[in-house]
Amino acid sequence: MLGRLEMDVDECIIAYTKLAEAVFFQKKSRLPFDWKGKVKAQFDSSKLEKAVRETIRRSGISETDMFNDSSERGCRTFVCTVDQNTKSIVRLRSYALSDESNISASICQAALATSAATTFFEPVRIGNRKFADGGLGANNPVDEVEGEAADIWCSESGDLKPLVKCFLSIGTGNPGIKAFEESVVKFLGQTVVGIATETEETEKRFIAKWRKHYSENRYFRFNVDQGLQSIGLDEYKQQGAMESATERYLVNQAQKNRVRDCIKNLELKQNKTEASFAVSIEEYKILSLQQRICVPRIKWIVPFERNSCFTGRESELIRLEELLFAEGRPKKLVVFGLGGVGKTSLTIELVYRIRKHYMDCLILWIPATNFESLHQAYINICQQLQIPGWDNKIQDPKRLLQSYLSQASAGQWLLVFDNADDINMWTRSQDSDQISSRLIDYLPTSQDGRIVFTTRDRKTAHDLVQRGHRIEVPELSEDVAMDLLQKYIPVYDLGKHEDDAKSLIKQLTHLPLAIVQAAVYINKNGISVAKYLSLLADQEEKVIDLLSEDFEDDSRYRDVKNPVAMTWLISFEQIRLRDTLAAEYLSFIACVDSENVPLSLLPPGLSQKKQIDAIGTLDAYSFVYQRQADSSLDVHRLVHLAMRNWLRREESLVRWAEIAVNRLNDVFPDHEYQNRSVWRRYLAHAQSALNSLLVDQDGERRIDLAWKVGNCLDSDGRWKEAGTLLIEVVKYRKKVLGAEHPDTLTSMNNLA
């Protein structure tokens, strides 16, 4: 608390009192061992961790901050803990020593590791290692302090004494002398703790070793000698007794003299200030000024040029800038929408405008498509900003940037995480360190800082920014889409071919990525808009080939496939891994008509909740649009096409086409009038499934469905369509059942 959180003594006492009450209020177990005789914790370790985190937060520091954050402070701080495997004392430092191993621990982990008293709390895990209370080997850590100071200031000679002006040691009270308890319960519960808290023998030995400093009033030890023997670590309610015993100890004249001598020592400077000191200070100021002039501070790390063809989105840009910089607004927001709708392009334009309006704002861009690209971006940013520790491979660049941006000295900043589509990457630990390795825990916090995410998934948007703003990006209006197409094919006068251009935009569902891809193809091949439209009207496989044509775009990542047919493959895979039923629904819908799919047509899930979750997942990715009025779904036309392509690549399209036929055959009612409202909703989907050449044309289930659909079409007065299907049924039944079979005769009668 004193050294790393930089709290004063009064703040420490108040914080410790609150912590003790929260942790020791109730025992988890009365016995310090289980029925197998193994030592176990008597208090809830999770309460200790919660209390420590709360103390850190109240001090104004993030609870995920590292104990060693590479920042210089007036006081170096270390704590002792014991490695559970080797039983050796380990020092966790708020600074680094070049010749010593430096364990990467958060402030919280360091506090827990040095506090995990045996029989009181569970050991603490840092990385792959477990640690217990340092009191088992160094409850009076003067030897550790001596060794650490020697490592810092005289590592070669180890001769520390001539360098020490004042050595101050403060104890927790003389425990008195007690014989070992013979009973197992008392030995584990009292004697082991007593061994851990033994301090007086260490004091005697150390004073003898430093007797010259002791006699010259350069070594001081303060430790209450009477009144604290019966007060245990967990007896926080005895604070009054502790204060009384401490005051009684300090008013003793001998201690008054020692306290006075200690204060005098601390007040004195080690050496007189030399005359050259003022000159050195002036030289330092000049050098610092020259460095600031010669090395301008970087304010911009964004991997994209401004897109000169960017069009529209003015209302979204104004709203985003207002939300980010208006007083009292949340410090995080997320931009979400269908893949290819233009989230990245919108955000690129946004940061360029912010750069112009807020010239002192540091703007950083991190691609979050996967952990590898994100980690490399962190490394590059730390290097360009010259954050202390960037060239140390042991240091975590994510932690370095978090610490750097969380400081007031960082000033105003904007951090963009683009393509944050995988929520598991943010909320699950990347290694065995469950406390501090979630990506979401590395986000910096600052009064002057703002964070923007872009994602395809509304659920991910909600999880990333629960209390901020979530802005959905819609498809382009017709006018803006026309402007975008014209900018990408400037040599082609759309005014003279307006009908073709509008038809193309409609075919491409006003999706920016699809429009840009079409424009690039038109430019590259020197064809007309009408010709491209004719290509879109070709067979499904050829249309997929057209939409899979890769192209270069300066506003997209070099290592990412750009075609619109490919842009959703990542999303499909994420859905399949995250929500199996949602993936099944999407596969099923790919084999029926894309519009007005009744929810009752979907294969049943294990529960209503799972069905709601699955549909919610598809809606979150903007793959489907829910019609609340009639409980049905519409599927984005290009997504429907891309999904069929994905199933074909996975060699699953035939299987799902058969599943669709079987499901329709199960739920499709007979052609009675009272069922008309049901079968009319199913007709388009049944016809789509029956028209598929992927399923066995003479399959019994398909023929049964054709019979039902044909009769319904006949009842609806659509005799030509009905006749086509009923002819199929008659041919099949003649072939399989024979011309005189009753079912064959019935179907012939209906056909007639």
C-alpha positions in Angstrom: 0.0 0.0 0.0 2.7 2.4 1.0 5.2 1.7 -1.8 3.2 0.7 -4.9 -0.2 2.3 -4.3 1.6 5.3 -2.7 -1.0 5.6 0.1 -0.2 7.5 3.3 -0.1 5.7 6.7 -3.6 6.8 7.7 -5.1 5.7 4.3 -3.3 2.3 4.8 -4.8 1.8 8.3 -8.3 2.6 7.1 -8.0 0.3 4.1 -6.6 -2.5 6.1 -9.4 -2.2 8.7 -12.0 -2.6 5.9 -10.1 -5.4 4.3 -9.7 -7.3 7.6 -13.4 -7.0 8.4 -14.4 -8.2 5.0 -12.0 -11.2 5.0 -12.1 -12.4 8.7 -15.8 -11.7 9.4 -16.7 -15.4 9.0 -14.6 -18.6 8.9 -15.1 -21.1 6.1 -13.8 -23.9 8.3 -13.1 -24.3 12.0 -10.4 -26.8 11.5 -7.1 -26.1 9.7 -7.0 -29.6 8.1 -9.4 -31.9 6.3 -10.4 -35.5 7.1 -7.3 -36.8 5.3 -5.1 -34.6 7.5 -4.2 -32.2 4.7 -3.9 -28.5 5.6 -6.8 -26.4 4.4 -7.8 -22.8 4.4 -10.0 -21.6 7.3 -11.0 -18.4 5.5 -12.5 -17.7 2.0 -9.6 -16.8 -0.3 -12.1 -15.3 -2.8 -13.1 -12.7 -0.2 -9.4 -11.8 0.3 -9.0 -11.3 -3.5 -12.2 -9.2 -3.7 -11.1 -7.0 -0.8 -7.6 -6.5 -2.3 -9.0 -5.6 -5.6 -11.4 -3.1 -4.0 -8.5 -1.5 -2.1 -6.6 -1.1 -5.4 -9.6 0.5 -7.1 -10.1 2.9 -4.2 -6.5 4.0 -4.6 -7.3 5.2 -8.1 -5.4 2.4 -9.9 -6.8 -0.3 -12.2 -7.0 -3.6 -10.4 -5.3 -5.3 -13.3 -2.2 -3.0 -13.2 1.1 -4.8 -12.9 3.2 -4.7 -9.7 6.1 -3.7 -12.0 4.7 -1.4 -14.6 8.1 -0.1 -15.7 7.4 3.3 -14.1 10.0 5.1 -12.0 8.8 5.9 -8.4 10.4 7.4 -5.4 10.3 4.1 -3.5 11.3 0.7 -4.7 9.0 -2.0 -3.2 9.2 -5.8 -3.0 7.2 -8.4 -1.1 8.2 -11.9 0.0 6.4 -15.1 -0.8 7.3 -18.8 -0.7 7.3 -21.0 -3.8 5.1 -24.0 -2.9 7.3 -26.4 -4.9 10.8 -25.4 -3.7 9.8 -23.9 -0.4 12.3 -21.1 -1.2 11.6 -17.4 -0.6 10.8 -15.5 -3.7 10.8 -11.7 -4.1 8.1 -10.0 -6.2 9.3 -6.5 -7.2 7.8 -3.3 -8.4 11.0 -2.8 -10.4 13.3 -5.0 -12.4 16.9 -6.2 -11.7 18.9 -7.3 -14.7 20.6 -10.2 -12.9 17.5 -11.5 -11.2 14.4 -13.4 -12.5 11.5 -11.0 -12.6 8.1 -12.7 -12.1 5.4 -10.8 -14.0 2.6 -10.3 -11.4 -0.2 -7.8 -11.0 -0.5 -5.7 -7.9 -3.4 -7.9 -6.8 -1.4 -11.2 -7.4 1.6 -9.8 -5.4 -0.6 -8.8 -2.5 -2.3 -12.1 -2.4 0.9 -14.1 -2.7 2.5 -12.3 0.3 -0.8 -12.6 2.3 -1.7 -16.2 1.8 -0.9 -17.3 5.4 -0.8 -21.1 5.8 -4.0 -22.5 7.3 -5.7 -19.1 6.7 -5.9 -19.0 2.9 -5.3 -21.1 -0.2 -2.0 -20.7 -2.1 -2.0 -18.2 -4.9 -1.2 -19.1 -8.6 0.9 -16.7 -10.7 1.4 -18.2 -14.1 2.1 -21.9 -13.6 3.6 -21.5 -10.1 1.9 -21.5 -6.7 2.9 -19.3 -3.8 2.2 -19.2 -0.1 2.6 -16.5 2.6 6.2 -15.2 2.8 5.8 -15.3 6.6 6.8 -19.0 6.5 10.3 -18.0 5.8 10.6 -14.2 6.1 8.0 -12.7 8.4 10.8 -10.5 9.7 12.4 -9.8 6.2 15.5 -7.9 7.3 17.8 -10.5 5.7 15.8 -10.3 2.5 16.0 -6.4 2.6 19.7 -6.6 3.1 20.2 -9.0 0.3 17.9 -7.1 -2.1 19.7 -3.8 -1.3 23.0 -5.4 -1.9 21.8 -6.7 -5.3 20.7 -3.2 -6.3 23.6 -1.0 -5.1 26.7 -3.3 -4.6 26.0 -6.5 -6.5 29.7 -7.1 -7.1 31.1 -6.6 -3.6 28.0 -7.3 -1.5 29.4 -4.9 1.1 26.2 -2.9 1.9 26.9 -1.5 5.3 29.1 1.5 4.3 26.2 2.6 1.9 23.4 2.5 4.5 22.5 5.7 6.3 19.4 4.4 8.0 17.9 0.9 8.3 14.4 0.9 9.8 12.6 -2.3 10.8 9.0 -2.4 12.1 7.5 -5.5 13.7 4.0 -6.8 14.4 4.5 -7.5 18.1 6.5 -9.8 20.2 4.7 -13.2 20.2 6.2 -14.4 23.5 7.6 -17.9 24.2 5.4 -21.0 24.0 6.2 -24.7 23.9 5.1 -26.8 20.9 1.6 -28.0 21.2 1.2 -31.8 21.2 -2.2 -32.1 19.7 -2.5 -32.1 15.9 -5.2 -29.5 15.9 -3.3 -27.0 18.1 0.0 -27.8 16.3 -1.4 -27.0 12.9 -3.7 -24.1 14.0 -1.3 -22.4 16.4 2.3 -23.6 16.4 2.7 -23.6 12.6 1.4 -20.1 12.5 3.7 -19.3 15.4 6.7 -20.6 13.5 5.7 -18.5 10.5 5.4 -15.3 12.6 8.7 -15.8 14.6 10.6 -12.5 14.4 12.6 -12.0 17.6 15.4 -14.5 17.0 15.9 -12.8 13.6 16.0 -9.4 15.3 18.7 -10.5 17.8 20.9 -12.0 15.1 20.6 -9.0 12.8 21.3 -6.4 15.5 24.4 -8.4 16.4 25.4 -8.3 12.8 24.7 -4.6 12.4 25.8 -3.6 15.9 27.9 -0.6 14.7 24.9 0.9 12.9 22.7 0.2 16.0 25.1 2.0 18.3 25.4 4.9 15.9 21.7 5.3 15.6 21.6 4.1 12.0 19.6 0.9 12.6 16.2 1.0 14.3 13.8 -1.7 15.3 10.3 -1.0 16.7 8.2 -3.9 17.9 5.5 -3.8 20.6 6.9 -6.0 23.4 3.7 -6.7 25.5 0.0 -6.9 24.9 -0.3 -8.4 21.5 0.6 -12.0 22.3 -3.0 -13.2 22.5 -4.3 -11.4 19.4 -4.4 -13.5 16.3 -4.1 -12.5 12.6 -7.8 -12.8 12.2 -8.9 -10.9 15.3 -9.7 -7.6 13.6 -12.2 -6.6 16.3 -9.2 -6.3 18.8 -8.0 -3.1 17.1 -8.6 -1.1 20.2 -6.4 -3.4 22.2 -3.7 -3.2 19.6 -3.8 0.6 19.7 -3.6 0.6 23.5 -0.6 -1.8 23.5 1.2 0.2 20.8 0.7 3.5 22.6 2.0 2.0 25.9 5.1 0.8 24.1 5.8 4.2 22.4 5.4 6.4 25.5 8.2 4.5 27.2 11.1 6.9 27.5 13.6 4.5 25.9 11.3 4.2 22.9 10.7 7.9 22.8 14.5 8.4 22.5 14.8 5.9 19.8 11.9 7.4 17.8 13.5 10.9 18.2 16.9 9.6 17.0 15.2 7.8 14.0 13.4 11.0 13.0 16.6 13.0 13.2 18.4 10.5 11.0 15.7 10.5 8.4 15.6 14.3 8.3 19.3 14.7 7.5 20.5 14.6 3.9 23.2 12.0 3.2 25.6 14.6 1.7 25.8 18.4 1.3 24.8 19.8 -2.0 27.8 20.7 -4.1 28.1 24.0 -5.9 27.9 22.3 -9.3 24.4 20.9 -8.6 22.7 24.0 -10.0 24.7 23.8 -13.2 23.8 20.1 -13.6 20.1 20.9 -13.2 20.3 23.6 -15.9 22.1 21.3 -18.3 19.4 18.7 -17.7 16.7 21.1 -18.5 18.4 22.2 -21.7 18.9 18.5 -22.8 15.2 17.7 -22.0 14.0 20.6 -24.1 16.3 19.6 -27.0 15.0 16.1 -26.9 11.4 17.3 -27.0 12.1 19.5 -30.0 14.1 17.0 -31.9 11.9 14.0 -31.3 8.2 15.0 -31.8 5.7 12.8 -30.0 3.9 10.4 -32.3 0.2 11.1 -32.4 -1.0 8.7 -35.2 -0.6 5.0 -35.7 -3.3 3.9 -38.2 -2.5 1.4 -41.0 -4.8 2.9 -43.7 -4.8 5.9 -46.0 -7.9 8.0 -46.1 -10.4 6.6 -48.6 -11.1 9.3 -51.2 -14.1 7.4 -52.5 -15.8 7.3 -49.1 -19.4 8.4 -49.5 -22.3 9.3 -47.2 -22.7 8.2 -43.6 -22.7 11.9 -42.5 -25.3 11.4 -39.8 -23.4 8.4 -38.4 -20.1 10.3 -38.3 -21.6 13.3 -36.6 -23.2 11.0 -34.0 -20.1 9.0 -33.4 -17.9 12.1 -32.9 -20.5 13.6 -30.5 -20.7 10.4 -28.5 -16.9 10.2 -28.2 -16.1 13.7 -27.1 -19.2 15.3 -25.6 -18.9 15.9 -21.9 -20.2 13.1 -19.6 -20.4 10.5 -22.4 -19.3 6.8 -21.9 -15.7 6.2 -22.7 -16.4 3.1 -24.9 -18.6 2.5 -27.9 -19.0 -0.2 -30.5 -19.9 0.0 -34.2 -21.6 -3.1 -35.4 -23.3 -4.4 -38.5 -23.3 -7.1 -41.3 -19.9 -8.1 -42.7 -19.2 -5.9 -45.7 -21.6 -3.1 -44.6 -18.7 -0.6 -44.2 -17.9 -0.6 -40.5 -14.1 -0.3 -41.1 -14.5 2.3 -43.8 -16.7 4.4 -41.5 -14.3 4.2 -38.7 -11.3 5.1 -40.9 -13.2 8.2 -42.0 -14.0 8.9 -38.3 -10.4 8.8 -37.1 -9.3 11.1 -39.9 -11.9 13.6 -38.9 -10.9 13.3 -35.3 -7.3 13.8 -36.2 -8.2 17.1 -37.9 -10.5 18.4 -35.1 -8.4 17.1 -32.1 -4.8 17.6 -33.1 -3.4 16.6 -29.7 -5.3 13.4 -29.6 -3.2 10.2 -29.9 -5.0 7.8 -32.2 -4.1 4.1 -32.3 -5.5 1.3 -34.5 -5.4 -2.4 -33.6 -6.7 -5.1 -35.9 -8.5 -7.7 -33.7 -9.3 -10.3 -36.3 -7.2 -12.8 -34.4 -4.8 -12.9 -31.4 -1.7 -12.9 -33.5 -2.5 -9.8 -35.5 -3.6 -8.0 -32.3 -0.4 -9.0 -30.4 1.8 -7.8 -33.3 0.0 -4.5 -33.4 0.6 -4.0 -29.7 4.3 -4.7 -30.2 4.5 -2.2 -33.0 2.7 0.5 -31.1 4.9 0.1 -28.0 8.0 0.4 -30.2 6.8 3.5 -32.0 5.7 5.2 -28.8 9.0 4.1 -27.2 7.2 2.9 -24.1 9.8 1.9 -21.5 10.3 -1.9 -21.6 9.1 -2.3 -25.2 12.4 -4.0 -26.1 12.3 -6.4 -23.2 10.9 -9.7 -24.4 9.7 -10.6 -20.9 7.4 -7.6 -20.8 3.9 -8.0 -22.1 3.2 -5.3 -24.7 -0.5 -5.3 -23.9 0.2 -4.5 -20.3 2.8 -1.9 -21.2 0.3 0.0 -23.4 -2.4 -0.3 -20.8 -0.2 1.2 -18.2 1.0 3.9 -20.6 -2.5 5.0 -21.6 -3.9 4.8 -18.1 -1.6 7.6 -16.9 -2.7 11.2 -17.0 0.5 12.1 -18.8 -0.7 10.2 -21.9 -3.2 13.0 -22.5 -6.1 12.6 -24.9 -6.2 9.3 -26.8 -8.5 7.2 -29.0 -7.9 3.4 -29.3 -9.7 1.5 -32.1 -10.1 -2.3 -32.1 -11.2 -3.3 -35.6 -13.0 -6.6 -36.3 -13.5 -7.6 -32.7 -15.8 -10.5 -33.8 -14.6 -13.3 -31.5 -15.9 -12.7 -28.0 -14.1 -15.7 -26.6 -10.8 -14.0 -27.5 -11.7 -11.1 -25.2 -13.4 -12.9 -22.3 -11.4 -16.2 -22.0 -7.9 -16.5 -20.5 -5.2 -16.9 -23.1 -3.1 -19.0 -20.7 -3.2 -20.6 -17.3 -3.1 -17.3 -15.5 -6.8 -16.9 -15.0 -6.6 -13.6 -13.2 -5.0 -11.2 -15.6 -4.7 -12.7 -19.1 -8.2 -12.0 -20.6 -7.9 -9.4 -23.3 -10.7 -7.4 -21.9 -8.7 -6.9 -18.7 -5.9 -5.2 -20.7 -8.1 -2.2 -21.7 -6.7 1.1 -20.5 -8.8 3.5 -18.5 -8.4 7.3 -18.4 -10.5 10.4 -18.1 -9.1 11.5 -21.5 -9.2 8.2 -23.2 -11.8 6.6 -25.6 -12.2 3.1 -27.1 -14.0 2.2 -30.2 -14.7 -1.4 -31.2 -16.1 -2.6 -34.6 -17.8 -6.0 -34.8 -20.2 -8.0 -36.9 -22.0 -9.5 -33.9 -24.6 -7.6 -31.8 -24.1 -10.0 -28.9 -20.4 -9.4 -28.9 -21.1 -5.7 -29.1 -23.2 -5.9 -26.0 -20.6 -8.0 -24.1 -17.7 -5.6 -25.0 -19.6 -2.4 -24.2 -22.3 -3.1 -21.7 -22.8 0.5 -20.4 -21.6 2.4 -23.5 -23.2 3.1 -26.9 -23.8 0.6 -29.6 -24.2 2.0 -33.1 -25.6 -0.2 -35.9 -24.4 0.5 -39.4 -27.2 0.0 -42.0 -26.9 -0.7 -45.7 -26.6 2.3 -48.0 -29.5 4.3 -49.3 -30.0 4.1 -53.0 -28.7 7.6 -53.6 -25.5 7.1 -51.6 -25.0 3.6 -53.2 -25.2 5.3 -56.6 -22.7 7.9 -55.6 -20.3 5.2 -54.3 -20.6 3.2 -57.5 -19.9 6.3 -59.6 -16.8 7.2 -57.6 -15.3 3.7 -58.2 -16.1 3.8 -61.9 -15.6 7.5 -62.8 -15.2 6.9 -66.6 -18.7 5.3 -66.7 -21.6 7.8 -66.8 -24.2 6.3 -64.6 -26.6 9.0 -65.5 -27.0 7.5 -69.0 -27.5 4.0 -67.5 -29.4 4.8 -64.4 -31.8 1.9 -64.6 -29.0 -0.6 -65.0 -27.1 1.0 -62.1 -30.1 0.9 -59.8 -30.8 -2.7 -60.7 -27.2 -3.6 -59.9 -27.4 -1.9 -56.6 -30.6 -3.7 -55.8 -29.1 -7.0 -56.8 -26.1 -6.3 -54.5 -28.6 -5.4 -51.7 -27.0 -1.9 -51.3 -24.0 -3.5 -49.6 -20.8 -1.3 -49.9 -18.4 -4.2 -50.2 -20.4 -5.9 -53.0 -20.7 -2.6 -54.8 -17.0 -1.8 -54.6 -16.2 -5.4 -55.7 -18.5 -5.1 -58.7 -17.0 -1.7 -59.7 -13.4 -3.1 -59.5 -14.4 -6.0 -61.8 -16.2 -3.6 -64.2 -13.1 -1.4 -64.4 -10.6 -4.3 -64.7 -12.5 -6.0 -67.5 -13.8 -2.9 -69.3 -17.4 -4.2 -69.3 -20.7 -2.3 -68.8 -23.0 -2.4 -65.8 -25.5 -4.2 -67.9 -23.0 -7.0 -68.7 -22.2 -7.4 -65.0 -26.0 -7.7 -64.3 -26.2 -10.5 -66.8 -23.4 -12.3 -65.0 -25.3 -12.0 -61.8 -28.3 -13.6 -63.5 -26.3 -16.7 -64.3 -26.4 -20.1 -62.5 -25.7 -20.1 -58.8 -22.2 -21.6 -59.0 -21.1 -19.0 -61.6 -22.5 -16.2 -59.6 -20.5 -17.4 -56.6 -17.4 -17.5 -58.8 -18.1 -13.9 -59.7 -18.6 -12.8 -56.2 -15.5 -14.7 -55.1 -13.3 -12.6 -57.4 -10.6 -11.1 -55.2 -9.7 -7.4 -55.6 -7.3 -4.8 -54.1 -8.7 -2.1 -51.8 -6.5 0.3 -49.8 -9.1 0.5 -47.0 -9.0 -3.3 -46.3 -6.3 -5.5 -44.7 -3.7 -7.1 -47.0 -3.9 -10.5 -45.4 -7.7 -10.7 -45.5 -9.7 -12.0 -48.5 -11.8 -9.2 -49.8 -14.6 -10.8 -52.0 -18.1 -10.5 -50.6 -18.7 -14.3 -51.0 -15.7 -14.8 -48.7 -16.3 -12.1 -46.2 -18.8 -14.1 -44.1 -16.9 -17.4 -44.0 -15.3 -16.3 -40.7 -18.7 -15.5 -39.3 -20.1 -18.8 -40.3 -17.2 -20.6 -38.6 -17.7 -18.5 -35.4 -21.4 -19.3 -35.3 -20.7 -23.0 -35.8 -18.3 -23.1 -32.9 -20.4 -20.9 -30.6 -24.0 -22.0 -31.3 -24.5 -25.3 -33.0 -28.3 -24.8 -33.3 -27.8 -21.4 -34.9 -25.5 -23.0 -37.5 -28.1 -25.7 -38.1 -30.8 -23.1 -38.6 -28.6 -21.2 -41.1 -27.8 -24.4 -43.0 -31.5 -25.3 -43.1 -32.6 -21.8 -44.3 -30.0 -22.0 -47.1 -32.0 -24.8 -48.6 -35.4 -23.1 -48.6 -36.5 -19.7 -49.9 -34.7 -16.7 -48.4 -37.8 -14.7 -47.5 -40.5 -15.1 -44.9 -39.3 -18.3 -43.3 -41.8 -19.3 -40.6 -40.2 -20.1 -37.2 -42.4 -23.1 -37.0 -40.7 -24.5 -40.1 -37.3 -24.6 -38.4 -36.1 -27.9 -36.9 -37.0 -28.0 -33.2 -34.2 -27.3 -30.7 -33.7 -29.0 -27.3 -35.6 -26.2 -25.6 -37.4 -23.0 -26.4 -34.5 -21.0 -24.8 -32.0 -22.6 -27.1 -34.2 -21.8 -30.1 -34.5 -18.1 -29.0 -30.7 -18.0 -28.4 -30.0 -19.5 -31.8 -32.2 -17.0 -33.7 -30.8 -14.2 -31.6 -27.3 -15.2 -32.7 -28.2 -15.1 -36.4 -30.0 -11.8 -35.9 -26.9 -10.5 -34.0 -24.8 -11.1 -37.1 -27.4 -9.4 -39.2 -27.8 -12.6 -41.2 -31.5 -12.7 -40.6 -34.2 -10.1 -40.0 -37.0 -11.0 -37.7 -40.6 -10.3 -38.7 -42.3 -10.0 -35.3 -45.8 -9.6 -36.7 -45.9 -13.1 -38.3 -43.1 -14.9 -36.5 -40.9 -15.4 -39.5 -37.4 -14.6 -40.8 -35.9 -12.9 -43.8 -32.4 -13.9 -44.8 -30.0 -11.4 -46.5 -30.0 -12.5 -50.2 -26.2 -12.5 -50.6 -25.8 -14.3 -47.2 -28.2 -17.0 -48.5 -26.1 -17.4 -51.6 -22.8 -17.4 -49.6 -24.2 -19.9 -47.1 -25.0 -22.3 -49.9 -21.5 -21.9 -51.2 -20.1 -22.6 -47.7 -22.1 -25.8 -47.4 -21.0 -26.8 -50.8 -17.3 -26.3 -49.8 -18.0 -28.3 -46.6 -19.7 -31.1 -48.7 -22.8 -30.7 -46.6 -25.2 -29.0 -49.1 -26.8 -32.3 -50.3 -27.4 -33.5 -46.7 -29.1 -30.2 -45.7 -31.2 -30.2 -48.9 -32.5 -33.6 -47.9 -33.1 -32.5 -44.3 -35.1 -29.6 -45.7 -37.3 -31.9 -47.8 -37.8 -34.2 -44.8 -38.7 -31.4 -42.4 -41.2 -29.9 -44.9 -42.8 -33.3 -45.5 -43.2 -33.6 -41.7 -44.9 -30.3 -41.1 -46.7 -29.6 -44.4 -50.4 -30.1 -43.8 -53.0 -31.6 -46.2 -54.9 -29.3 -48.6 -58.0 -28.9 -46.5 -59.4 -25.4 -46.4 -58.9 -25.0 -42.6 -55.2 -25.5 -43.1 -54.8 -22.9 -45.9 -53.2 -20.3 -43.6 -50.5 -22.7 -42.7 -49.7 -24.3 -46.1 -49.7 -21.0 -47.9 -46.8 -19.9 -45.6 -44.9 -23.1 -46.4 -45.6 -23.2 -50.1 -42.6 -21.1 -51.4 -40.2 -23.0 -49.2 -41.6 -26.4 -50.3 -41.3 -25.4 -53.9 -37.7 -24.2 -53.4 -36.8 -27.5 -51.8 -38.6 -29.5 -54.5 -36.9 -27.6 -57.3 -33.4 -28.5 -55.9 -31.5 -31.0 -58.1 -29.4 -32.0 -55.1 -31.9 -34.4 -53.7 -33.0 -37.8 -55.1 -35.8 -36.8 -57.5 -37.5 -40.1 -57.0 -37.0 -40.2 -53.2 -40.1 -41.3 -51.4 -40.1 -38.3 -49.0 -39.7 -35.9 -51.9 -42.6 -37.5 -53.8 -44.8 -37.4 -50.7 -44.1 -33.6 -50.4 -44.7 -33.1 -54.1 -48.1 -34.7 -53.7 -49.1 -32.4 -50.7 -47.8 -29.3 -52.5 -49.5 -30.2 -55.8 -52.9 -30.6 -54.1 -52.5 -27.3 -52.2 -51.5 -25.5 -55.4 -54.6 -27.0 -57.1 -56.8 -25.8 -54.2 -55.3 -22.3 -54.6 -56.1 -22.2 -58.3 -52.5 -22.5 -59.4 -53.3 -25.3 -61.8 -50.2 -25.2 -64.0 -47.8 -25.4 -61.1 -50.0 -28.1 -59.5 -50.0 -30.1 -62.7 -46.2 -30.2 -63.0 -45.9 -31.7 -59.6 -48.8 -34.1 -59.8 -47.4 -35.5 -63.1 -44.2 -36.3 -61.3 -46.2 -38.1 -58.6 -48.2 -40.1 -61.1 -45.1 -41.2 -63.0 -43.4 -42.3 -59.8 -46.4 -44.2 -58.5 -47.0 -46.0 -61.8 -43.3 -47.0 -61.8 -43.1 -48.1 -58.2 -46.7 -49.2 -57.2 -48.2 -50.1 -60.6 -50.9 -48.5 -62.7 -53.8 -50.2 -60.8 -52.7 -49.3 -57.3 -55.2 -47.2 -55.3 -52.7 -44.5 -54.6 -51.8 -44.3 -58.3 -55.4 -44.1 -59.3 -56.0 -41.3 -56.7 -53.1 -39.3 -58.0 -54.3 -39.8 -61.6 -57.8 -38.6 -60.6 -56.4 -35.5 -58.9 -54.3 -34.8 -62.0 -57.3 -35.1 -64.2 
